[in-house]
Amino acid sequence: MLVELEVGPVAHGGHCVARHEGRVVFVRHTLPGERVRARLTDDGPDARFWRADAVEVLEASPDRVPSVWPEAGPGGVGGGELAHVALPAQRAWKEAVLAEQLRHLARLDVTPTVHAAPGDDARGGLAWRTRIDLVADADGRAGMRGFRSHDVVALDAMPLATEHVAALDLLGRRWRPGARIEAVAPADGSPPLVLVDDVPFDLQRGRPDPRPNARAAVREVVTAADGVSRTYRVAAAGFWQVHREAPTLLVDAVLRGAGDVAGGTVLDLYAGAGLFTLPLADAVGEAGHVVSVEGDERAVRDARRNLHDRPQVDLHAGDVARTLAGLVEGAPPVDVVVLDPPRTGAGRKVVDAVAALRPERVVYVACDPAALARDVALLGAHGWTGVEVVGHDLFPMTHHLEAVAVLTR
Ligand SMILES: C[S@@+](CC[C@H](N)C(=O)[O-])C[C@H]1O[C@@H](n2cnc3c(N)ncnc32)[C@H](O)[C@@H]1O
């Protein structure tokens, strides 16, 4: 059903809020202040709120720009929710969402700035993804799942992929229908890796690549605020920050947030392949101590390799909540806890255990503002009421953002 809507403020998830017949409608593809004709997509009579997609703009916002997101057939692919929004307005949008989540869920009255990553404005917010996950459609063309659908929509462009990923020409090939294609191209220009159904693939020969280093690892070099270049090896299918500038930027933010930790003890929770553990180990020095916790086996293998020459690091493989429960008993004083949980956040068990360690500071790296706000509220109840939050737009054209919060008592 088509309805005409006066569009109100932004909401979490790339929607704006409107009202229709007394009911809240979350609308995609629009901007605050616009008047749009929209197709209701979820409008059950018992639903608490409805959803809609704007299909015609009747009065456009001055922040509207032509969308760069690929025209990919009916429904379109997921992602690119903010591709119709000018870059500065995308950041203002994310600032509003971050502030609203912190106000609503943590009763915190702050207005964090969301910064552009270096080079993003010059590249028009494009060419930042170092990793692409595709799936082949029934004709063998590479594409992505449609929005809230299992159908594969073939792509004709990947505007967010870095030039290294784009140069692989994954869209110009034919694949086995249903094949999962992952491509990872380090921002430093070292050779990209391609996996097809988890198996390394030699694009030139068009067949699986048996070389051991084809499966194993991507190399990334990060030059952080401390002026040091560090090399990490990360399995192609393993977690690594996806924006080309994210590793450097987040290491800088974490080191700044942790402050002077020389000779101290730092916990790095949800450590992945050791992105933060390595520079934190250098920051505490050989007299200090870093306890790093990661649950994924593959990431732990990478972290072991990346941290092998830092004797001041204790790497624990396992669940963060369970590992912390073991650490709290008779643990030495902890100066700083760094945590970078998955999208769901750390949750009460982990926050309670962190609070029991009574660190001077907590540095929280978050990819979901709502999860951050929930955990900040829990930390606030334990006395960590000093909160500084900075946002980084590490996902231009999408509704996602990364935020770094530094909490003190
Ligand atoms: C957002 S990533 C951050 C990784 C790392 N800090 C980085 O920036 O590269 C979150 C990490 O937490 C790990 N993880 C998720 N849930 C976990 C849990 N309950 N216990 C331990 N590790 C977990 C994931 O395997 C992943 O490596």
The ligand as an SDF file (V2000), in Angstrom:
LIG
                    3D

 27 29  0  0  0  0  0  0  0  0999 V2000
   34.4800   -6.5380   17.1730 C   0  0  0  0  0  0  0  0  0  0  0  0
   35.6520   -7.8680   17.1750 S   0  0  0  0  0  0  0  0  0  0  0  0
   37.0570   -6.9970   17.8070 C   0  0  0  0  0  0  0  0  0  0  0  0
   38.3940   -7.6380   17.5770 C   0  0  0  0  0  0  0  0  0  0  0  0
   39.6110   -6.7560   17.7900 C   0  0  0  0  0  0  0  0  0  0  0  0
   39.5030   -5.9260   18.9610 N   0  0  0  0  0  0  0  0  0  0  0  0
   39.8670   -5.9000   16.5550 C   0  0  0  0  0  0  0  0  0  0  0  0
   39.5210   -4.7170   16.5690 O   0  0  0  0  0  0  0  0  0  0  0  0
   40.4250   -6.4280   15.5780 O   0  0  0  0  0  0  0  0  0  0  0  0
   35.0490   -8.8290   18.4890 C   0  0  0  0  0  0  0  0  0  0  0  0
   35.8520  -10.0580   18.8010 C   0  0  0  0  0  0  0  0  0  0  0  0
   35.2810  -10.6670   19.9550 O   0  0  0  0  0  0  0  0  0  0  0  0
   35.3040  -12.0780   19.8030 C   0  0  0  0  0  0  0  0  0  0  0  0
   34.2370  -12.5770   20.6910 N   0  0  0  0  0  0  0  0  0  0  0  0
   32.8920  -12.4680   20.5140 C   0  0  0  0  0  0  0  0  0  0  0  0
   32.2320  -12.9440   21.5800 N   0  0  0  0  0  0  0  0  0  0  0  0
   33.1570  -13.3790   22.4560 C   0  0  0  0  0  0  0  0  0  0  0  0
   33.0860  -13.9560   23.7550 C   0  0  0  0  0  0  0  0  0  0  0  0
   31.9200  -14.1790   24.3720 N   0  0  0  0  0  0  0  0  0  0  0  0
   34.2430  -14.2740   24.3730 N   0  0  0  0  0  0  0  0  0  0  0  0
   35.4330  -14.0530   23.7630 C   0  0  0  0  0  0  0  0  0  0  0  0
   35.5640  -13.4770   22.5510 N   0  0  0  0  0  0  0  0  0  0  0  0
   34.4410  -13.1430   21.8970 C   0  0  0  0  0  0  0  0  0  0  0  0
   35.1080  -12.3040   18.3320 C   0  0  0  0  0  0  0  0  0  0  0  0
   35.6400  -13.5760   17.9540 O   0  0  0  0  0  0  0  0  0  0  0  0
   35.8710  -11.1250   17.7230 C   0  0  0  0  0  0  0  0  0  0  0  0
   37.2050  -11.4790   17.4630 O   0  0  0  0  0  0  0  0  0  0  0  0
  1  2  1  0
  2  3  1  0
  2 10  1  0
  3  4  1  0
  4  5  1  0
  5  6  1  0
  5  7  1  0
  7  8  2  0
  7  9  1  0
 10 11  1  0
 11 12  1  0
 11 26  1  0
 12 13  1  0
 13 14  1  0
 13 24  1  0
 14 15  1  0
 14 23  1  0
 15 16  2  0
 16 17  1  0
 17 18  1  0
 17 23  2  0
 18 19  1  0
 18 20  2  0
 20 21  1  0
 21 22  2  0
 22 23  1  0
 24 25  1  0
 24 26  1  0
 26 27  1  0
M  CHG  2   2   1   9  -1
M  END
$$$$
